[in-house]
Amino acid sequence: MTEVELLKQLESKGCSFIIDVPSVGGFESKLLSPEQAIRLLSDKESVYGEAMGLSKADYVEWHASQGSVYCSELTAAGKRCRNMVVRGTGLRSKEWLKLRDSGGYCKTHGG
């Protein structure tokens, strides 16, 4: 019996696999599939991302920014502005992804 088969058998008997995913301001409890529970041991950030509705790269960026979206404008030096988008701080994962993907600007750059 494989590890996944064992976990599926436990799940069929009422066992759940719940983790606390590091989130903005703390943790969020999320239910995992048996396959995700096994992968948690080798690639936790991918599993965290899936649990939060994000890719691994997006989860890492969202968590590192504490749910903040940064301005899309370039500075005079040609670097991306590091100011936060208006109403773009402390966002939950899916709100953050939607705002980040739509772009946006800080107050200085017309946000």
Backbone as a ProteinNet text record, in pm:
[ID]
protein_1_A
[PRIMARY]
MTEVELLKQLESKGCSFIIDVPSVGGFESKLLSPEQAIRLLSDKESVYGEAMGLSKADYVEWHASQGSVYCSELTAAGKRCRNMVVRGTGLRSKEWLKLRDSGGYCKTHGG
[TERTIARY]
85.5	0	90.3	61.5	139.8	94.6	174.5	138.9	5.6	-13.4	-137.4	-256.5	-238.7	-347.5	-383.7	-281.9	-306.6	-385	-343.1	-412.5	-554.7	-573.7	-709.3	-797.7	-741.6	-817.5	-854.2	-760.3	-789.5	-897.3	-887.5	-986.2	-1125.6	-1132.6	-1262.8	-1324.3	-1241.7	-1289.4	-1315.7	-1307.8	-1341.3	-1223.7	-1102.9	-984.4	-970.3	-934.7	-911.3	-767.5	-716.2	-579.4	-586.1	-570.3	-584.6	-451.3	-410.4	-286.6	-316.2	-226.3	-230.8	-129.2	-179.5	-94.4	-56.1	75.1	115.4	47.3	-15.1	-95.9	-65.1	-133.3	-117.9	-172.9	-88.6	-131.3	-151.9	-103.6	-118.8	-123.6	-227.7	-241.9	-386.6	-405.3	-539.1	-540.9	-642.3	-655.9	-715.1	-652.6	-695.2	-697.6	-793.8	-809.3	-724.5	-648.1	-563.9	-618.2	-587.3	-613.5	-501.6	-522	-413.5	-285.2	-299.4	-181.9	-107.4	-182.1	-118.5	-50.5	-112.3	-53.2	82.7	95.4	223.9	324.9	283.5	374.2	416.2	339.5	372.9	513.1	553.1	683.6	799.3	777.1	886	875.1	755.5	736.5	624.4	647.2	539.4	489.7	576.3	530.8	434.7	454.5	359.2	224	226.1	101.6	34.7	112.2	55.8	-11	58.1	1.7	-129.6	-131.5	-254.3	-366.7	-335.6	-437.3	-494.5	-413.7	-456.4	-505.5	-508.2	-554.5	-450.3	-322.6	-212.8	-112	-27.2	86.7	191.8	293.8	401.9	467.8	502.3	568	478.8	349.9	257.4	242	235.2	224.7	346.1	464.2	587.3	586.5	547.6	542.2	436.8	318.2	209.2	249.7	303.7	341.2	454.9	555.6	669	625.4	525.5	477.3	373.2	339	233.1	102.2	75.3	-50.7	-56.6	60.1	63.5	94.3	30.5	54.2	129.9	235.4	319.1	285.6	312.7	285.6	347.7	277.2	322.6	411.6	422.8	499.2	649.7	724.1	869.5	917.7	1024	1082.3	1168.9	1219.7	1307.6	1432.6	1473.2	1591.4	1558.5	1431	1391.8	1358.9	1351.5	1316.6	1169.5	1112.7	971.7	954.6	853.1	820.3	791.2	838.1	818.8	708.2	630.8	516.4	401.4	315.8	201.8	85.9	12	-107.3	-211	-289.7	-396.5	-490.3	-520.4	-602.9	-545.4	-411	-346.4	-258.7	-300.5	-220.3	-304	-236.7	-302	-411.5	-397.2	-502.2	-495	-611.2	-618.4	-565.7	-530.4	-457.7	-527.1	-654.1	-722	-745.4	-771.3	-785.2	-651.9	-543.8	-409.8	-378.8	-405.5	-376	-453.9	-580.3	-663.6	-610.1	-577.3	-526.4	-387.9	-301.4	-166.7	-173.4	-259.1	-268.8	-333.3	-413.5	-477	-388.1	-275.1	-185.3	-240	-191.8	-236.8	-122.5	-159.3	-59.8	-75.5	34	34.9	-22.7	-36.1	-87.8	2.9	132.1	226.4	208.4	174.1	162.7	18.1	-73.1	-211.3	-311.4	-273	-363	-467.8
-117.8	0	124.4	216.8	340.2	436.4	540	641.6	707.9	739.3	805.1	712	585.6	489.7	481.1	481	479	601.9	718.9	842.2	846	794.8	788.7	695.8	586.1	493.3	559.8	632.5	706.1	811.6	880.7	982.8	920.5	801.6	734.9	696.1	690.6	658	784.1	901	1025.3	1111.9	1070.5	1148.6	1265.7	1382.7	1500.4	1546.1	1610.4	1661.5	1813.9	1877.9	2023.1	2082.3	2188.8	2257.5	2404.4	2467	2611.5	2673.2	2743.5	2805.3	2945.3	2977	3113.4	3213.2	3314.1	3409.1	3549.3	3646.8	3784.9	3795.7	3833.5	3853.2	3725.4	3612.2	3489.4	3366.7	3286.8	3161	3143.4	3061.7	3020.9	2868.9	2808.9	2663.8	2621.1	2521.7	2473.6	2321.2	2266.3	2122.4	2076.3	1969.4	1914.9	1782.2	1752.7	1619.8	1527.9	1396.9	1305.1	1329.8	1359.7	1385.6	1511	1614.6	1736	1710.7	1631.1	1601	1533.9	1444.4	1378.7	1479.5	1563.9	1663.4	1771.4	1790.9	1891.7	1867.7	1742.7	1708	1750.4	1756.1	1786.6	1922.5	1980.8	2107.4	2188.5	2229.6	2293.5	2423.3	2502.5	2629.1	2608.9	2503.2	2472.5	2433.9	2352.2	2310.5	2430.3	2515.6	2637.6	2721.5	2737.7	2815.5	2756.8	2626.1	2560.8	2581.9	2567.9	2583.2	2724.7	2823.2	2962.9	3010.1	2919.6	2955.8	3027.4	3003	3068.8	2966.1	3008.3	2925.8	2936.6	2853.7	2860.8	2998.9	3046.7	3177.8	3289.8	3284.7	3387.8	3381.4	3260.4	3248	3311	3279.6	3333.1	3486.4	3542.3	3688.8	3750.6	3691.5	3742.3	3740.6	3630.2	3618.5	3713.9	3723.3	3813.2	3959.3	3995.3	4134.2	4162.5	4058.3	4069.6	4117.8	4067.7	4097.7	4235.7	4293.3	4427.3	4421.2	4510.7	4523.7	4653.5	4645.3	4761.1	4829.5	4957.5	5044	4988	5006.2	4956	5054.8	5176.1	5280.7	5258.4	5307.7	5305.6	5440.6	5437.6	5561.3	5625.3	5745.3	5814.3	5731.1	5648.3	5562.7	5434.5	5417.7	5300.7	5177.9	5195.6	5084.2	5094	4981.1	4981.2	5055.1	5140	5214.6	5115	5142.1	5052.3	5101.4	5202.1	5244.3	5145.7	5138.6	5048.2	5113.3	5029	5071.2	5116.9	5217.3	5265.5	5148.8	5130	5019.7	4883	4875.1	4751.2	4688.8	4698.5	4638.8	4542.1	4441.2	4345.5	4264.6	4238.4	4170.6	4018.8	3957	3810.9	3765.3	3638.9	3588.5	3617.2	3586.2	3603.8	3751.2	3833.8	3978.6	4035.5	3990.7	4035.8	4000.5	3877.1	3831.8	3913.9	3938	4015.8	4158.3	4223	4359.8	4364.3	4271.7	4269.2	4250	4158.7	4130.3	4243.6	4326	4437.6	4561.3	4554.7	4669.6	4768.5	4886.1	4987.6	5079.2	5189.8	5292.4	5346.3	5396.3	5460.5	5601.9	5671.8	5809.6	5900.4	5881.8	5965.7	5953.3	5832.6	5808.7	5799.9	5861.1	5874.2	5772.5	5694.2	5592.7	5649.2
0	0	0	-92.3	-99.2	10.7	30.8	130.8	96.2	-32	-75.9	-53.7	-85.5	-63.6	84.1	168.7	313.1	356.9	310.7	348.9	293.9	173.1	116.8	198.7	245.1	328.3	461.3	519.9	643.3	618.8	504.6	469.7	457.3	398.5	382.5	516.9	620.7	755.8	839.2	773.7	841.8	884	849.2	883.8	785.8	837.1	753.1	770.4	669.1	670.5	662.3	775.9	785.8	828.8	759.8	795.9	822.2	894.3	913.8	818.6	718.8	617.7	665.1	667	700.3	606.7	666.8	592.7	642.5	588.7	633.2	775.6	867.8	1005.8	1084.9	1036.6	1112.7	1024.8	1043.1	970.9	926.3	821.5	778.3	772.6	832.3	829.7	696.3	634.9	503	501.8	430	413.5	295.4	314.7	208.7	158.8	33.6	-20.4	29.2	21.3	58.9	-21.9	-150.4	-234.1	-186.8	-152.5	-102	32	116.3	246.8	230.1	134.4	108.2	54.5	-39.8	-99.2	-1.2	103	204.6	260.5	268.6	323.3	233.5	102.8	10.6	-58.1	-61.4	-133.8	-69.6	53.2	129.6	67.3	4.9	-51.8	-169	-247.4	-354.3	-295.6	-191.2	-125.9	-60.2	5.6	64	-44.4	-157.3	-267.4	-317.1	-339.9	-385.4	-285	-158	-53.3	-51.2	-89.7	-89.2	-226	-324.8	-458.4	-541.9	-511.4	-581.6	-631.5	-724.9	-763.4	-652.3	-659.6	-561.4	-564.2	-683.7	-696.6	-643.6	-675.8	-627.8	-476.1	-420.5	-274.7	-207.4	-257.1	-197.7	-204.1	-319.6	-335.6	-244.6	-241.5	-157.2	-9.9	34.5	176.4	211.1	125.4	149.7	154.9	75	71.2	179.2	257.1	357.5	295.3	174.8	107.8	45.1	15.4	-43.7	-192.3	-267.2	-411.1	-433.5	-512.2	-536.1	-667.9	-672.2	-786.3	-915.1	-1025.7	-1156	-1231	-1181.1	-1250.8	-1234.7	-1333.5	-1325.6	-1274.1	-1195.7	-1144.7	-1253.1	-1225.6	-1320.5	-1349.3	-1252.6	-1270.4	-1346.8	-1384.6	-1461.5	-1378.6	-1247.3	-1158.8	-1120.3	-1085.3	-1045.7	-913.1	-907.3	-785.6	-672.9	-552.7	-438.9	-345.3	-387.6	-307.1	-326.9	-227.5	-237.1	-312.3	-382.2	-454.8	-352	-389.3	-302.6	-270.3	-141.4	-90.3	-127.9	-134.2	-175.1	-68.6	57	164	247.8	301.6	390.2	323.5	194.5	118.1	132.9	130	126.4	-9	-19.5	-137	-269.8	-281.3	-410.3	-442.7	-341.1	-362.6	-410.5	-346.8	-382.4	-527.9	-567.3	-702.5	-805.7	-779	-872.3	-887.9	-776.2	-782.9	-845.8	-809.9	-867.6	-1018.4	-1063.7	-1206.9	-1286.3	-1219.7	-1289.8	-1291.5	-1223.2	-1215.5	-1114.3	-1117.5	-1023.6	-987.3	-925.6	-897.9	-756	-703.7	-572.6	-586.2	-475.8	-479.8	-562.1	-552.4	-625.8	-776.5	-822.6	-966.2	-1014.8	-942.7	-989.5	-938.6	-837.8	-783.8	-690.7
[MASK]
+++++++++++++++++++++++++++++++++++++++++++++++++++++++++++++++++++++++++++++++++++++++++++++++++++++++++++++++

